[in-house]
Amino acid sequence: MNLFAEFDNRIKNALETLEIIRENRSAVDFGRLTVEPPRDQSHGDVATNAAMVLAKPLGTNPRALAEIIAEALRSDADISEVSVAGPGFINIRLSTGYWQQMLAKMIAQGTDYGRSDVGAGRKANVEYVSANPTGPMHVGHCRGAVVGDALANLMAFAGYDVTKEYYINDAGSQIDVLARSVFIRYREALGEAVGEIPAGLYPGDYLVPVGQALAAEYGPRLHAMPEDEWMPIVKKKAIDAMMAMIREDLEALNVHHDVFYSERTLHADGAQRIRAAINDLTFKGHVYKGKLPPPKGQLPEDWEDRDQTLFRSTEVGDDIDRPLIKSDGSYTYFAADVAYFKDKFDRGYDEMIYVLGADHGGYVKRLEAVARAVSEGKAKLTVLLCQLVKLYRNGEPVKMSKRSGDFVTLRDVVDEVGRDSVRFMMLYRKSSEPLDFDFAKVTEQSKDNPVFYVQYAHARCMSIFRQAREAFPGLDTETLDFAENIGEITDKSELQLVAKLAEYPRIVEAAGLAQEPHRLAFYLYDLASFFHAHWNKGKDQPELRFVNDKNRQLSIARLGLVHAVACVLKSGLAITGTAAPEEMR
């Protein structure tokens, strides 16, 4: 029920009736025509650039064409006014009756209002967080977790078939480092004085319980084994313990995944899946034997001037061809990336979204190249980079966590300010821009704290219902037909609030298609501002109050407006993963 999509169709239908269009139909392309809210709400409810983009191919003046289009639109019964501004912009004001009908539809749909089919059931895989299982999640992971989770929720609401996925990086040298770090804690649990943790290993206290658990289960037996025997045992225990910790951290943040995909499975059975992926690329002509040019600057010590098995990634958009097999015959980390993408493609996903940290910027072109080569252009891959989060308390930088060893953990942040504040504020800036997170500001109860302001709007809606039940004993707001007296909604401020609600489906669709969940957070704040502003008018103008104990019929109609506001706030907050409280103290 996207109002702007509806009027896009109405305007195009009106254009088709114009003689100037019919005579030049082959020269006209409606593809650049936009229908959207005016930048200034005082100009109207809907604006279109139709005359601006059609005048040139029609060989006419934009302003003159705008006047012709405006005259055609005035015959629409749902349009109360059409005006032409500037060089040819067309502003449309909708009738009171139309807004009343819109409000009735919003009330009927409840929290499903705004749900869209723009995704058309396309299968989308959103992979996010994917932190190495080597310790607790830090605040950098926090932003990617929230952005990925909210984006997946948003795309599902917009009609995509979404899978939320976590890629467990449980293969590679960092897991060996983890196992050796845990083994030191195991020795410590046996009573050995281990001293300072050696450089290059993980020093955090979070590994102490893992070492203690190993000591309780195996006693000194592991200590007597050579490394090649105790290593796989300790690896498995360490990874399981770290993933249990990570799942707890994610649960605290209200982040849930449908799939946890282990990198180790790609290396199982002699790395059969990686080999199959390389064979597939070879069959498609994307693999060859050759030499890479030396890297710019000082050569790394391990650089080899030799023939290698290379992915011809420069032919599909990358900066340089990528090695797939190391000199020792083992597969590169990039080869595993190829196999992982192929696995997603084979699972039937049309779109793959990777939510990564800003330090992964170098991966973007190579992943896009893999997608083009493996899917032969059939699948869409998008990499969203989340910039850094800087933590402050009253403007002062926050110090590191002792528990983690060298970073602020996600749990530190969630435990101090609550998950709602964390989630909403992580979305209250575009993910590609740095974010300053001040513990003091996100807990203050003021308009300057977006999460409080939006949640308070929902709580205020619920308080209005409680007030109505007190004013009209016996009033059952659960079964009430709010739309019965919808014709009572006529005040300009009320209609502006309905117009703001009408933007919600457009926001959902646009944010879902653009993969920008921050747009939803901005919209919710704007809606809360409109609602609070209208409520405040009732202080000085009693006739505008939502509940008038002298006029039951009008009060019920206005309760319908409150119900619509509450439903959109609840729906939007649910997409962001934030609660919609019924009261706040």
N, C-alpha and C positions, 0 to 999 in steps of 0.2 A: 504494500500500500504506500508506494513512494509518490507523494504528491508531485514532485518535480518531474518524475518519469511520466506521470499522467498528463501533466501540462505540456511536456515535450511532445507527446502524441497529439494533444489538442492543437497545439500551435502548428505542427506539421500538417495536420488535416486542414487547418484554416489556410495555410500557404497553398495547398494543392487546389484550393478553390479560386485562387487569384489568377486573373487572365495573364498577367505578366509572367507568372510561374509556368502556367500551362503552355504558353507560346515558346518558352525557352527551357523546357523540362530537362532536356539532355545536357544542358550546360550547368544545371544546378545540382550541388551536392550538399545534403543536409548534415553530413558527417561532422562539420565544425560548429554546428549550431549547439548552443548551450542554454540550459534552463536552470536557474539557480536562485537562491535568495539574494536580494539586493544587498550591497555592502552596508547601506544605511536603511534600516527598517522603515524609516519615515517615507521612503520613496515608494514602498509598496510591499507586496508579499512574494511576487515572482518577477524575475527579470530575465530577458533573453537578448542575445546578440544577433538574432536572426537577420535583421536588416544590415548589420555591419559586415557579415560574412557573405551575404548573398548579393549585395549591391554591385560589386565589381563584375562577377560573371553575368549579371543581368544588364550591365551597362547603364546603371542608373545611380542616382545620388542616395546614399544611405539614409539620410533624414527623410527624403521624399518617400523612399520605400517603407521606412518605419511607419509613416503616417498611413500608408495603404494597409499595412499589416495590422496596425492598431485598429483601424476602422472595421476590419474583418473580425477581429477578436471581440469587439464590443457587442456582437450578437450572441455571445456565449452567456447564458443565464447565470452562470456561477461567477462571472466577472462583473464587478461593480464599477471599475474604472481602469482605463488604459491611458498611459501618458508616454510621450517621447521625450527623452532627455539627451542633452549633449549632441554629439554627431549622429545619433541614431539608436541609442539604447532604448528598449521598450520595457517599461515598468507596468506591472499588472497588480491591481488590488482585487482581492477576492471578496465575495459577498458574505454577509453575516450568516446567511443560510448555509452556505458551503462550509464555513468553519464549524457550524453546529453539527452538520452531517459528519464532518471529519471527527469531531469529538465523540459522537455516538459510536463510530467505528472503533476508535481507540478504546473506549470503555468496553465494548463487546470483546475485543481481542485481548485485553488485559496485558499480562507480561509477554504474550506472544506478539504484541504490536511491535513492528519494526523487523520482525523475522523476515528473511528474504530468500529467494531462490536464485539469486544472481550467480551463486556458485555452481548451480545446475548439477549438483551431485558429483562434481569432479573430485577424484580422490587426491587428497593432499596429505603429505607427511611433513609435520613440523618437528624438526629435531632441535632440542635446546637443552641447555645446561651442559650435559656431556662432560662434566668435570672429571679429571683424572682421579681414579679411586685411590688417592694417596693421602687423604686427610679430609678434615671437615671443609665444608664449602665456605668460601670467603665472600665478602661483599661484592666483589666483581662478578662472581657467579650469580649473585642475587638478582642483578638487573636483567641478565639474560634469561634467568628462570622466569621472572615475572613477564617480560616482554613476550617470550615464547609461549607461555601458558595463556596469557590474555589474547595473543594473536590467534592461537588455536581455537579458543572459545569464540572469538569474533568470527572467524571464518566458518565455524560450524553454524553459528547463528545466521550467517549470510548464505547458507545453503551448500557449503562444501562438505564432503565426507572426509573428516579429519582424523588422523592418527597422531597422537602425541608420542614422540620417541626420544629415548635417551641412549646415546652411544657410549658404551662403557669402554674406555681406553685401557683395557686390562691386558695388553700385550706390549712388549717393548722394554727398554732399559729402565724406565721409571718404576716399573713393577719389581724389577730386580733390586733397585735401590730401596723400595718400600720393604721388601722381604728382609733385606739386610738390616734395615732400621728396626724392624720388629724383632729380629733375632737378638739384637742387643738388649731390647726390653725383656725378651724372654730370659736371657742370661741374668739380667738384673733381678727378675722375679725369682730366679733360683738362688739369689743371695750373693751373686757376684758383684763386686764394685766395678762398674763399667766406666766411671769417670765422665768426662765431657763427650757428648756425641760427636763423632768425627765429622769433619767438613764434608759436604756432599751428601750426607744422609739427612733424614727428616728428624728434627730435634723435638717436635711437639709432644707435650704430655699426653695427647690423645692416643698415643701408641702404647702407653703403659698398660691399660686394661687388656690389650690384645696379647702382649707378652705374658701377662698374668694368666690369661685363659689358656695359652699354650703350655705354660708351666703346670697348671692344674690338670690338663689332659694328658700330657706326655711325660711329666716329670723331667728327669735329666736325659731321657733317651735321645732327644733331638741333638743335644750337645755332643753326644758321642758319634753322631753321623757325620760323614763328609758332606760338603756343601751341596753336591749334586743330588744327594738324597734328601736333605732337610729342606732344600730350596722349594721344590714343588709343594710340599706340605705347608710350609710357612706362607708361600704365595697365596694359596687358596684360602687359608684362614684369614690372611691380611685383607685380601680383596673382599671376602664376604663381610668382614667386620667394617671395612670402610664403606661398602655399599649400604650396609644397614644404617650406618651413621648418616650417610648422604640422604637416604630415604626418610629418615627422621627429620633432617633439616628441611627437606622439601615439604614434608607433611606440615611442619610448623609454619611454612610459608603458603600453605594451601595450594601446593603445586603437585599435580598428579600426572603420571605418564601411563600410556597404554602399553608401551613396549619398552623393555630394557634390552638393548641389543649388544651382545658381547663381541668385542673385536677378536677375542680368542677363537670364536667359532669360524672366523675367516681363515685362521691358521691351522685349524684342525684337519685331520686326515691328509697330512702332507700339503697343507695350504691348497686344497683342491678348489675352493671357491676363487681364490686369487688367480690360480693358474687358468681356470675357466674364463675369468674376466679378461685376462691378457690374451687368451686364444681368441676370444670374441673380437677384441680390438684388432688383433692380427688379421683375422678373416675380413674385417671391414677396411683393411688397408691403413691402419693408424699406428702400426708398430714396425720398427726397423732397427737394424744394427748400425751404429754410428758413433761418432765422437761429439761431445759437447764442447763448445768454446770455453776457455777458462773464465771463471767468474771475475768480475771487475774488482780492482783493488788488490790487496795482498792475498796470495793463494793460500787456502787452508791446507794444513799439514796432510790431510787425508785425501786431497784432490788427486785424481789419477787421469792421466792423458791416455785413454784406452777406449777401445770399442765397447759399447754398452747396448743393452736392449732398451730402446727409447720409445716413448709415446710421442707421436708426431702432433703434439698439442698446439704448435704454432699455426697449424692449418685450420684449427677450430677455435682461434681467438686468444691463445695464451701468448706470453712474451718469449718463452723459451721451451724447447722440448724437454720432457721430463723422464728421468731414468726410472725403470721399473724393477730392475734386478741389480743387486750389489755384486761387487767383485767376488765375494765368497759364495755366490749362488743364491743367497737369501733374497727375499723380496723387500723392496723399499716400503717405507710408510705410505708413500703415495700410491703404490700398487694396492695396498689395502683400501685406500680411499676409492680407487676405481672399482674394486670388488664390492665395496659397501654400496656405492651408488647403483651398480648393476643389480644388486640384490633388491634395492628399493624399486627400481624400474620393473624388475621381474615380478614384484609383488603387486604391480598394477597402478602405481601412483602416477598421476598426471602432473602434479606439482610437488616439488621438494623444496622446503624452506630450511635453511641452516641458520640458526641464531648463534653467532660466535662473538667472542670478545674482540675488541679493537686491535689486539696484537695479532689477529689472524687475517689482517688485510691482504697479506701476500697470498692467501689461499683462494681468493675470490676468482681470479681469472682461470686458475688451473681447475677448480671445481666446475666452473661454467664450461670449460673445454671438455671435461669428462662427460658432462651431461649431453653436450652436442654430439660427441662421438658415440657414446654408448646407446643413446636413444635415437640417434640419427635425426635430431631436432624435434622429436615427438613430445618430449617432456620439458617442462619449464623448471629451471633451478634458480632460486633466489638466495643470496647470502645477505643476511642482515647483521651488521656489525654494531655491537653495543659499546659505546664509549665509556670511559672510566667514571667511577663514582667516587667523589671526594667527601669524606665524612668530617663534619664539624659539630662542635657543641658550643652554642652561643658565639659562633664565628671563629672559634679556635679549633685547629685540626685535632682529630681524635687519635690517641696513641694506639699502638698495636696491642693485640691480645696476647697475654702470656700463655694461654692454653694452646694456641695454635703454633706459637713459636715466632712467627714473623708476619702475621696478617690479622685483620679484623674478621672474625667469623660471621657468617650469615646469622647464626643463632644469637650472637652478641647483639646484633641490630634488632632482630625480631623480639627477643626477650625484653629489650628495653622499651621499645615504642609500640609493639604490637604489629601483627601481620597486616592489618588493614592499612595502617599508615605507611608501612614499607611498600606494599603492593601498589597503592594508588600513586604514591610519590615517585616510584620508579617508572611510572607511565606518564608522569606529568611533565615530560620533556621528550622531544623526539629522540629515539634511541641512538641516532648518529651524532648527537651532541653531548658533551660532557654534562654531568649532573652533580650539583652540590647538594648534599643531604645533611641538613642541620637537625640534630636530635631535638633541640629546643623548639624550633619552628614547627616541626611536624607533630608536636604534641600540644601546641597551644590551641585554645578554643576561640578561633577568630576567623574572619573572612579570608585572612591571609594564609590560612591553612586549608588547602583545597579539600583534603579528605574529610576534615571535620565539617566544612561548609556543605559538602554534598550529602554526607550522612545525616547531618542535622536537618537538611531539607526533607529527607524521607521520614525522620523521626517527627518532624513538625506536621507532616501529612497525617501520621498516625494519631498525633495529639488532637488534630482537628476532628477526626472521627470520634475520639473519646468525648470531646466537647459536644459534638452533635448528639451523642447518645444521652448525655446529661441534659441537654436542652430539650430533647424530645424523648421522654421516657417510653420505652417499648420499641424504639427505632432499631430495626435489625439491619445493620450496615452490611452484613454478609450476604443477604438475599435481596437487598434493595435494588430496584431498577433505576439506576442513576440516570439513564437516558430518557426516562419518561417525561421529564420537564426540561429537556435540553434547550428548548426555545427561550428559556429564561436567561441563557448566557448571551448577553448583548453588550456588556461594557467593553470599551476599547482595550483596557488593560487585560481583561480576561481573554479576549480574542488574540491579543499578542502572545499570551501564554500558550494558547492552543497552537498558534503558528510556530512557536518554538518547539513544541512537541512534534509538530508535523515534520520537522527537519530530521527527526531521529532515524527513520528508515533510510534516508539519503546518506546520513553519516555512517550507518552500519555498512551500507553497500560500498561507499567510497573508501572507507577505512579498511574494509575487508579486501577489496580489489588492490588497493595500494599497499596492503600489509603494513599499516601504520596505526597500531592500537592507541597511540597517544591522542589521536583525533577524538576518540570516544571519551577519554578523560577530560579533554578540553570542553567537549560538548556538555558533559554532565555538570561541570562547574558553571557553564553559561546558563543551563536550565535551572540550576539551583539559584543563581543570581536573579533570574526572572521571577522565580517563585517567591523568594524571600522579599523581593521588591514589591510584589503585589500584596503579599501578606502585610508588609509594613504600611501600605496605603490604608489598610483597614483601621490602623490606629487613629488616623486623622479623619477618615471618611467611613463612619460606621456602616453606611449603606453598601460598602464593598466587602465587608467581612464575609468569610466563607459560611459562617453559621449565624443566622438571624433568627432568634427564638420567636420573632413575631411573624415570620414568613417561612413556613415549613417547605412549601413548594420550591421557592427560590433556593433555600438551603440545600435541598436534595439535589437540585441541578448543579449547584456549586460543589457539592460533595463529589459529583461525577467528574468535575474538572480536577479536584484533588486526587481522586482515584486514578485518573489518567497520569497525572504527574508522578504519583507514587509508583505506578507500574513501570513507567519508563526509567525512573531512578533505580528501582529494584532490578530491572532487566539489565540496565547498563552496568550497575555495580557488580552483578553476578558475572558478567562477561569479564570485568577487570579482576574478578576473584575476591571482591571486597564485600563485606556484610552490609545489609541494609537494616540498621537497627530500628526498633519500634519506639524506643525512647533513649534519650541521652541526658546524663546528669553532669 
